[in-house]
Amino acid sequence: EEDADDLVRDFQDEYQGQYNDEEDFAYEIIEECYELPDFAKTYFDYEKFARDLFMCDYWFDDGFVFRAA
């Protein structure tokens, strides 16, 4: 059985931040995790990348992004 400390810890582990939409989050992931040259970023499909991220790994609710547990 989870206690309050476990719930807070789970929230802190899963909470990723607040974003305008799923694509905004995907853009930040690309900026932070990948070293794409500027010219390549103009060709990158952030919408499709976001769709893939939110299929299983993350969920979005009212501007908040969480990592799927």
Buried (B, 14 or more C-beta within 10 A) or exposed (E): EEEEEEEEEEEEEBEBEEBEEBBBBBBBBBEEEEEEEEEEEEEBEBEEBBEEBBEEEBBBEEEEBBEEE
